[in-house]
Amino acid sequence: MTDTTIEMACSLDSEARNERRAFFRERLLPDAVQKIRTDDGLRIFFRNDPAMRSEIRTLIDLERQCCGFLDFELAEDEERLTLTITGPPAAAAVLDQMASVASIRPPGAAAVDSGP
């Protein structure tokens, strides 16, 4: 592997990967107000809440340890938190898997909106 080669696989074992999916599915996604699959990743919106901000930051910290090839960004305004997860084209399969766990439709499809 050269210095410019990036490993495009999660470093978690199967059990830890299942636990991470459960964290994502059970502690974050129920509070998502909108979920979008973009061409290069995912964008998930939440109401701006200190507890949710903490949960999202926990996920970001954990994911950066095992999936260093993905970029995680948390943005906020007065009303909402926006979690953006992106990656290079070679990470498309990983992003597709994350989108599937989150029940997010492919790019170009209507967004799933669970809030007013």
N, C-alpha and C positions, 0 to 999 in steps of 0.2 A: 504494500500500500504506500502510495506517495503522500507527501505533505498536502497535496491538493485534493486527495481522495477523501470523501466523507462517508463514513459508514451509515447506511440508510436503514438501520434496524434498531428497534428498541432493545436496550440492554437488560430489560427485566425478564425474569423467568416466567413461566406460564402462570403460576400462582400469584405472583406479584402483579402481573399484567391484569389478571382478573380482578384483583383488589383495586387497582387504579381505575379500571373501567367502572367498577361499582361506585367508587368515590365520585367520578365524573357524572355518572347516571343518577345517583341517589342524592348527592349533596349539592350539585350545581344545577343540573338540567331542570329539575322541577321548578326552579325560580327563574328560568330563562323566559324573557318576554318575546324574543325573536331570535331565530337561528337562520343563518345564511351560509351556503357553500359558495365561495368565490372561486375564481379560476386558479388561485394559488393557495387556497386555505379555507378557513372557517372564520365566521364572525358571529359571536353570540352576545346578545344584549341582555342586561339585567337591570332591575331598578337599583338606584344608588343606595346602598345600605352598607353600614360598616361591617356587619357580620359576613355579608356576601363578599365584600372586598377582601376580607381576610381569607375566606374559603378559596377564592380565585387565586390569590397570591400563594396560598399553600399548594394548589395544583401547579401553578407556574414553576415554583421552586422544585417540586418533585419531578415534573416533566423535563426540566432543563438538565437534571441529573442523568436521565436515561435516554433522552431523545435530543441530543445536542444539535442535530441537524435541522430542528424546527425552531422557528422564532415565535416567541410569545410576547404579546403586548397587552397591557391593561391601560385603557384610557377611561377618563371619567369626566362627566359634566355634572351639573346640579341634579339632574334627573336620572341619569343612567350610567352604568358601567359597561364598557365594551371590551370583551376578550377577543383578540384577534390572534389566530394561530396560522402561520404561513410556513412554507417550505419550498425548496427548489423543485423543479419538475420531477426529479428522481424520487421525491418523497410523496408522489401522488397516491400511491397505494396506501401508505400510512395515513395520509389525510382522508382518503376515502373510507378507511376503516374507522377513523374517529368520527367522521360524518355519519356513518352507519350507526354507531353507538348512540349518537345524538339525534338520530332520526332526521337528519338534514338532507334535503333534496339536492340533486346535482346542480351545478352552475346553470343559470338560465331558467330554472324552475321557480315557481312561486315560493316565496319565503313562508316558513311555518311560523305563524303568529299566534301566541297563546295568551295575549293580553289585549287590553283595550287600546 
